[in-house]
Amino acid sequence: MPSMTIEILTAEEVGELLRLSSNKVILMARRGELPYFTLDGRVRFDAADVENWLKARKSGCIPAPPRTVSPER
């Protein structure tokens, strides 16, 4: 059976890659915007999943979340 290697990243490490705070990364994950899993109750990320997510975002396959614009007064 072939061995499987998974690179597991923390929210801090993903934040460094995406230039976001770890809190923002966790928020995005909890909202379903970024793939994650929990390990021993902690949020963790598969590096390959994050890479695929980023490639899809860059190619336009995954639309950016809508921005709300407040009406002018």
MOPAC internal coordinates of N, CA, C and O (Angstrom, degrees):
PM7 1SCF
backbone

  N    0.0000 0     0.00 0     0.00 0    0    0    0
  C    1.4556 1     0.00 0     0.00 0    1    0    0
  C    1.5279 1   108.21 1     0.00 0    2    1    0
  O    1.2310 1   119.88 1   -50.45 1    3    2    1
  N    1.3568 1   117.83 1   129.55 1    3    2    1
  C    1.4600 1   119.54 1  -179.00 1    5    3    2
  C    1.5258 1   111.13 1   -68.81 1    6    5    3
  O    1.2310 1   121.52 1   -35.49 1    7    6    5
  N    1.3147 1   114.69 1   144.51 1    7    6    5
  C    1.4676 1   118.15 1   178.79 1    9    7    6
  C    1.5197 1   109.54 1   -78.76 1   10    9    7
  O    1.2310 1   121.36 1   -32.18 1   11   10    9
  N    1.3031 1   115.00 1   147.82 1   11   10    9
  C    1.4556 1   121.06 1  -179.03 1   13   11   10
  C    1.5216 1   108.57 1  -113.78 1   14   13   11
  O    1.2310 1   120.59 1   -52.69 1   15   14   13
  N    1.3112 1   116.47 1   127.31 1   15   14   13
  C    1.4481 1   120.77 1   178.90 1   17   15   14
  C    1.5206 1   108.68 1  -111.67 1   18   17   15
  O    1.2310 1   120.92 1   -54.83 1   19   18   17
  N    1.3112 1   115.84 1   125.17 1   19   18   17
  C    1.4567 1   121.62 1   177.90 1   21   19   18
  C    1.5160 1   107.43 1  -121.54 1   22   21   19
  O    1.2310 1   121.32 1   -52.37 1   23   22   21
  N    1.3166 1   115.09 1   127.63 1   23   22   21
  C    1.4654 1   119.00 1   175.20 1   25   23   22
  C    1.5180 1   107.24 1   -91.45 1   26   25   23
  O    1.2310 1   120.98 1   -63.22 1   27   26   25
  N    1.3191 1   115.73 1   116.78 1   27   26   25
  C    1.4611 1   121.63 1  -178.27 1   29   27   26
  C    1.5236 1   109.00 1   -98.05 1   30   29   27
  O    1.2310 1   121.32 1   -50.32 1   31   30   29
  N    1.3391 1   115.08 1   129.68 1   31   30   29
  C    1.4587 1   121.31 1  -178.83 1   33   31   30
  C    1.5265 1   110.93 1  -114.44 1   34   33   31
  O    1.2310 1   121.00 1   -29.43 1   35   34   33
  N    1.3100 1   115.70 1   150.57 1   35   34   33
  C    1.4609 1   121.75 1   173.62 1   37   35   34
  C    1.5252 1   108.88 1   -88.67 1   38   37   35
  O    1.2310 1   120.63 1   -10.17 1   39   38   37
  N    1.3117 1   116.40 1   169.83 1   39   38   37
  C    1.4702 1   120.90 1   176.71 1   41   39   38
  C    1.5285 1   110.22 1   -62.88 1   42   41   39
  O    1.2310 1   120.38 1   144.96 1   43   42   41
  N    1.3108 1   116.89 1   -35.04 1   43   42   41
  C    1.4702 1   120.68 1   178.91 1   45   43   42
  C    1.5240 1   110.31 1   -64.36 1   46   45   43
  O    1.2310 1   120.36 1   137.70 1   47   46   45
  N    1.3312 1   116.91 1   -42.30 1   47   46   45
  C    1.4606 1   120.68 1  -179.57 1   49   47   46
  C    1.5247 1   111.41 1   -67.80 1   50   49   47
  O    1.2310 1   120.21 1   138.71 1   51   50   49
  N    1.3315 1   117.20 1   -41.29 1   51   50   49
  C    1.4626 1   120.64 1   177.11 1   53   51   50
  C    1.5306 1   109.32 1   -64.94 1   54   53   51
  O    1.2310 1   120.50 1   139.93 1   55   54   53
  N    1.3281 1   116.64 1   -40.07 1   55   54   53
  C    1.4528 1   120.75 1   177.48 1   57   55   54
  C    1.5137 1   112.11 1   -59.63 1   58   57   55
  O    1.2310 1   120.32 1   139.35 1   59   58   57
  N    1.3160 1   116.99 1   -40.65 1   59   58   57
  C    1.4697 1   120.20 1   177.62 1   61   59   58
  C    1.5226 1   110.51 1   -63.50 1   62   61   59
  O    1.2310 1   120.34 1   138.09 1   63   62   61
  N    1.3315 1   116.96 1   -41.91 1   63   62   61
  C    1.4649 1   120.75 1   179.49 1   65   63   62
  C    1.5275 1   111.97 1   -63.48 1   66   65   63
  O    1.2310 1   121.00 1   138.18 1   67   66   65
  N    1.3348 1   115.70 1   -41.82 1   67   66   65
  C    1.4682 1   120.88 1  -175.77 1   69   67   66
  C    1.5200 1   113.17 1   -93.21 1   70   69   67
  O    1.2310 1   120.93 1   176.27 1   71   70   69
  N    1.3322 1   115.84 1    -3.73 1   71   70   69
  C    1.4732 1   122.53 1  -177.59 1   73   71   70
  C    1.5342 1   110.72 1    60.14 1   74   73   71
  O    1.2310 1   122.21 1  -132.99 1   75   74   73
  N    1.3478 1   113.38 1    47.01 1   75   74   73
  C    1.4575 1   121.88 1   177.48 1   77   75   74
  C    1.5220 1   108.08 1  -128.93 1   78   77   75
  O    1.2310 1   120.59 1   -18.97 1   79   78   77
  N    1.3166 1   116.48 1   161.03 1   79   78   77
  C    1.4635 1   119.51 1   175.43 1   81   79   78
  C    1.5249 1   108.84 1   -72.97 1   82   81   79
  O    1.2310 1   120.73 1   -24.25 1   83   82   81
  N    1.3064 1   116.20 1   155.75 1   83   82   81
  C    1.4643 1   120.09 1   178.30 1   85   83   82
  C    1.5259 1   110.30 1   -63.34 1   86   85   83
  O    1.2310 1   120.03 1   146.77 1   87   86   85
  N    1.3283 1   117.56 1   -33.23 1   87   86   85
  C    1.4696 1   120.53 1   177.41 1   89   87   86
  C    1.5264 1   111.20 1   -63.15 1   90   89   87
  O    1.2310 1   120.27 1   139.18 1   91   90   89
  N    1.3327 1   117.08 1   -40.82 1   91   90   89
  C    1.4655 1   121.52 1   178.57 1   93   91   90
  C    1.5245 1   110.14 1   -65.63 1   94   93   91
  O    1.2310 1   120.26 1   139.64 1   95   94   93
  N    1.3279 1   117.11 1   -40.36 1   95   94   93
  C    1.4614 1   121.55 1   178.93 1   97   95   94
  C    1.5287 1   109.97 1   -61.78 1   98   97   95
  O    1.2310 1   120.17 1   133.89 1   99   98   97
  N    1.3110 1   117.28 1   -46.11 1   99   98   97
  C    1.4691 1   120.91 1   179.49 1  101   99   98
  C    1.5263 1   110.36 1   -64.09 1  102  101   99
  O    1.2310 1   120.03 1   138.47 1  103  102  101
  N    1.3197 1   117.55 1   -41.53 1  103  102  101
  C    1.4553 1   121.32 1   177.98 1  105  103  102
  C    1.5304 1   110.55 1   -60.60 1  106  105  103
  O    1.2310 1   120.23 1   135.23 1  107  106  105
  N    1.3231 1   117.16 1   -44.77 1  107  106  105
  C    1.4629 1   120.97 1   178.68 1  109  107  106
  C    1.5320 1   110.86 1   -62.28 1  110  109  107
  O    1.2310 1   120.85 1   139.86 1  111  110  109
  N    1.3141 1   115.97 1   -40.14 1  111  110  109
  C    1.4654 1   120.17 1   179.11 1  113  111  110
  C    1.5276 1   110.51 1   -64.57 1  114  113  111
  O    1.2310 1   120.31 1   131.84 1  115  114  113
  N    1.3004 1   117.01 1   -48.16 1  115  114  113
  C    1.4752 1   121.40 1  -178.02 1  117  115  114
  C    1.5274 1   111.79 1   -63.61 1  118  117  115
  O    1.2310 1   120.19 1   150.99 1  119  118  117
  N    1.3562 1   117.24 1   -29.01 1  119  118  117
  C    1.4621 1   121.31 1   177.66 1  121  119  118
  C    1.5229 1   112.22 1   -82.47 1  122  121  119
  O    1.2310 1   120.61 1   176.66 1  123  122  121
  N    1.3410 1   116.44 1    -3.34 1  123  122  121
  C    1.4581 1   119.87 1   179.91 1  125  123  122
  C    1.5149 1   113.61 1    84.17 1  126  125  123
  O    1.2310 1   119.99 1  -166.70 1  127  126  125
  N    1.3156 1   117.63 1    13.30 1  127  126  125
  C    1.4593 1   121.47 1  -178.93 1  129  127  126
  C    1.5287 1   112.42 1   -87.24 1  130  129  127
  O    1.2310 1   120.01 1   163.50 1  131  130  129
  N    1.3104 1   117.59 1   -16.50 1  131  130  129
  C    1.4611 1   122.89 1  -176.25 1  133  131  130
  C    1.5308 1   107.90 1  -139.54 1  134  133  131
  O    1.2310 1   119.74 1   -49.50 1  135  134  133
  N    1.3432 1   118.09 1   130.50 1  135  134  133
  C    1.4683 1   119.32 1  -177.92 1  137  135  134
  C    1.5248 1   111.96 1   -68.57 1  138  137  135
  O    1.2310 1   121.10 1   -43.48 1  139  138  137
  N    1.3279 1   115.50 1   136.52 1  139  138  137
  C    1.4600 1   120.86 1   179.85 1  141  139  138
  C    1.5200 1   109.84 1  -153.26 1  142  141  139
  O    1.2310 1   120.96 1    -7.18 1  143  142  141
  N    1.3024 1   115.76 1   172.82 1  143  142  141
  C    1.4541 1   122.04 1   171.74 1  145  143  142
  C    1.5182 1   107.11 1  -146.33 1  146  145  143
  O    1.2310 1   120.90 1   -12.88 1  147  146  145
  N    1.3086 1   115.89 1   167.12 1  147  146  145
  C    1.4624 1   118.61 1   176.38 1  149  147  146
  C    1.5253 1   108.58 1  -109.31 1  150  149  147
  O    1.2310 1   121.67 1   -35.90 1  151  150  149
  N    1.2957 1   114.41 1   144.10 1  151  150  149
  C    1.4478 1   122.31 1   177.95 1  153  151  150
  C    1.5135 1   106.97 1  -134.58 1  154  153  151
  O    1.2310 1   120.91 1   -66.18 1  155  154  153
  N    1.3018 1   115.86 1   113.82 1  155  154  153
  C    1.4624 1   121.49 1  -177.34 1  157  155  154
  C    1.5359 1   110.66 1    57.04 1  158  157  155
  O    1.2310 1   121.08 1  -142.14 1  159  158  157
  N    1.3550 1   115.53 1    37.86 1  159  158  157
  C    1.4560 1   121.21 1   177.52 1  161  159  158
  C    1.5185 1   115.10 1    80.14 1  162  161  159
  O    1.2310 1   120.13 1  -176.07 1  163  162  161
  N    1.3191 1   117.35 1     3.93 1  163  162  161
  C    1.4752 1   120.79 1  -179.23 1  165  163  162
  C    1.5273 1   110.26 1  -111.28 1  166  165  163
  O    1.2310 1   120.78 1   -36.81 1  167  166  165
  N    1.3280 1   116.11 1   143.19 1  167  166  165
  C    1.4625 1   121.87 1   178.52 1  169  167  166
  C    1.5253 1   108.70 1   -71.90 1  170  169  167
  O    1.2310 1   121.17 1   -52.31 1  171  170  169
  N    1.3346 1   115.38 1   127.69 1  171  170  169
  C    1.4604 1   121.71 1   178.54 1  173  171  170
  C    1.5226 1   108.83 1  -135.99 1  174  173  171
  O    1.2310 1   121.07 1   -19.34 1  175  174  173
  N    1.3245 1   115.55 1   160.66 1  175  174  173
  C    1.4532 1   121.91 1  -175.80 1  177  175  174
  C    1.5224 1   109.61 1  -131.26 1  178  177  175
  O    1.2310 1   120.90 1   -40.79 1  179  178  177
  N    1.3338 1   115.89 1   139.21 1  179  178  177
  C    1.4523 1   121.81 1   173.07 1  181  179  178
  C    1.5348 1   105.84 1   -84.86 1  182  181  179
  O    1.2310 1   120.40 1   -56.03 1  183  182  181
  N    1.3313 1   116.83 1   123.97 1  183  182  181
  C    1.4633 1   120.86 1  -176.69 1  185  183  182
  C    1.5262 1   111.63 1   -56.87 1  186  185  183
  O    1.2310 1   119.92 1   141.67 1  187  186  185
  N    1.3325 1   117.75 1   -38.33 1  187  186  185
  C    1.4624 1   120.84 1   179.49 1  189  187  186
  C    1.5290 1   111.01 1   -66.16 1  190  189  187
  O    1.2310 1   120.10 1   141.65 1  191  190  189
  N    1.3315 1   117.42 1   -38.35 1  191  190  189
  C    1.4700 1   120.67 1   177.05 1  193  191  190
  C    1.5200 1   111.07 1   -63.97 1  194  193  191
  O    1.2310 1   120.72 1   137.55 1  195  194  193
  N    1.3258 1   116.23 1   -42.45 1  195  194  193
  C    1.4683 1   120.45 1   179.92 1  197  195  194
  C    1.5298 1   109.44 1   -65.47 1  198  197  195
  O    1.2310 1   120.13 1   138.09 1  199  198  197
  N    1.3227 1   117.35 1   -41.91 1  199  198  197
  C    1.4609 1   121.23 1   178.94 1  201  199  198
  C    1.5281 1   110.73 1   -62.58 1  202  201  199
  O    1.2310 1   120.29 1   135.08 1  203  202  201
  N    1.3325 1   117.04 1   -44.92 1  203  202  201
  C    1.4756 1   120.96 1   178.46 1  205  203  202
  C    1.5213 1   111.25 1   -64.33 1  206  205  203
  O    1.2310 1   120.39 1   140.27 1  207  206  205
  N    1.3298 1   116.85 1   -39.73 1  207  206  205
  C    1.4646 1   121.46 1   178.04 1  209  207  206
  C    1.5275 1   109.87 1   -61.23 1  210  209  207
  O    1.2310 1   120.82 1   135.46 1  211  210  209
  N    1.3290 1   116.04 1   -44.54 1  211  210  209
  C    1.4582 1   120.35 1  -178.70 1  213  211  210
  C    1.5269 1   111.32 1   -66.75 1  214  213  211
  O    1.2310 1   120.13 1   138.60 1  215  214  213
  N    1.3241 1   117.35 1   -41.40 1  215  214  213
  C    1.4653 1   120.78 1   177.89 1  217  215  214
  C    1.5261 1   110.67 1   -61.71 1  218  217  215
  O    1.2310 1   120.51 1   138.37 1  219  218  217
  N    1.3354 1   116.63 1   -41.63 1  219  218  217
  C    1.4703 1   120.40 1   179.09 1  221  219  218
  C    1.5199 1   110.66 1   -64.51 1  222  221  219
  O    1.2310 1   120.48 1   139.67 1  223  222  221
  N    1.3374 1   116.69 1   -40.33 1  223  222  221
  C    1.4718 1   120.31 1   177.94 1  225  223  222
  C    1.5201 1   110.30 1   -62.20 1  226  225  223
  O    1.2310 1   120.65 1   137.35 1  227  226  225
  N    1.3343 1   116.36 1   -42.65 1  227  226  225
  C    1.4597 1   120.74 1  -178.10 1  229  227  226
  C    1.5204 1   111.90 1   -66.80 1  230  229  227
  O    1.2310 1   120.39 1   146.72 1  231  230  229
  N    1.3330 1   116.86 1   -33.28 1  231  230  229
  C    1.4583 1   119.75 1  -177.76 1  233  231  230
  C    1.5222 1   112.12 1   -84.85 1  234  233  231
  O    1.2310 1   120.68 1   174.76 1  235  234  233
  N    1.3381 1   116.30 1    -5.24 1  235  234  233
  C    1.4602 1   119.50 1   178.10 1  237  235  234
  C    1.5128 1   113.76 1    86.88 1  238  237  235
  O    1.2310 1   119.86 1  -172.49 1  239  238  237
  N    1.3306 1   117.88 1     7.51 1  239  238  237
  C    1.4656 1   120.48 1  -179.40 1  241  239  238
  C    1.5179 1   112.12 1   -71.20 1  242  241  239
  O    1.2310 1   120.37 1   151.30 1  243  242  241
  N    1.3164 1   116.89 1   -28.70 1  243  242  241
  C    1.4562 1   120.85 1  -179.80 1  245  243  242
  C    1.5247 1   107.23 1  -114.58 1  246  245  243
  O    1.2310 1   119.62 1   -65.04 1  247  246  245
  N    1.3166 1   118.34 1   114.96 1  247  246  245
  C    1.4629 1   119.32 1  -178.73 1  249  247  246
  C    1.5255 1   111.37 1   -67.74 1  250  249  247
  O    1.2310 1   121.64 1   -32.34 1  251  250  249
  N    1.3002 1   114.46 1   147.66 1  251  250  249
  C    1.4657 1   119.62 1   175.32 1  253  251  250
  C    1.5120 1   108.65 1   -68.23 1  254  253  251
  O    1.2310 1   120.21 1   -30.89 1  255  254  253
  N    1.3370 1   117.20 1   149.11 1  255  254  253
  C    1.4628 1   118.66 1   177.48 1  257  255  254
  C    1.5244 1   110.27 1   -60.18 1  258  257  255
  O    1.2310 1   120.32 1   -35.31 1  259  258  257
  N    1.3342 1   116.99 1   144.69 1  259  258  257
  C    1.4655 1   119.20 1  -178.89 1  261  259  258
  C    1.5248 1   111.53 1   -63.82 1  262  261  259
  O    1.2310 1   121.31 1   -37.31 1  263  262  261
  N    1.3001 1   115.10 1   142.69 1  263  262  261
  C    1.4694 1   120.39 1   176.36 1  265  263  262
  C    1.5049 1   108.12 1   -97.05 1  266  265  263
  O    1.2310 1   121.08 1   -40.15 1  267  266  265
  N    1.3039 1   115.54 1   139.85 1  267  266  265
  C    1.4445 1   118.81 1   177.47 1  269  267  266
  C    1.5247 1   109.09 1   -94.50 1  270  269  267
  O    1.2310 1   121.47 1   -44.26 1  271  270  269
  N    1.2931 1   114.79 1   135.74 1  271  270  269
  C    1.4538 1   120.37 1   178.95 1  273  271  270
  C    1.5145 1   107.94 1  -112.64 1  274  273  271
  O    1.2310 1   120.86 1   -55.21 1  275  274  273
  N    1.3142 1   115.96 1   124.79 1  275  274  273
  C    1.4544 1   117.99 1   179.73 1  277  275  274
  C    1.5332 1   109.35 1   -78.49 1  278  277  275
  O    1.2310 1   121.01 1   -41.56 1  279  278  277
  N    1.3124 1   115.67 1   138.44 1  279  278  277
  C    1.4635 1   119.39 1  -179.02 1  281  279  278
  C    1.5198 1   111.56 1   -64.58 1  282  281  279
  O    1.2310 1   121.94 1   -34.76 1  283  282  281
  N    1.3267 1   113.89 1   145.24 1  283  282  281
  C    1.4637 1   118.27 1   178.08 1  285  283  282
  C    1.5151 1   109.16 1   -74.95 1  286  285  283
  O    1.2310 1   121.65 1   -32.17 1  287  286  285
  N    1.3026 1   114.45 1   147.83 1  287  286  285
  C    1.4681 1   118.49 1  -179.78 1  289  287  286
  C    1.4911 1   110.99 1  -101.07 1  290  289  287
  O    1.2310 1   120.10 1   180.00 1  291  290  289

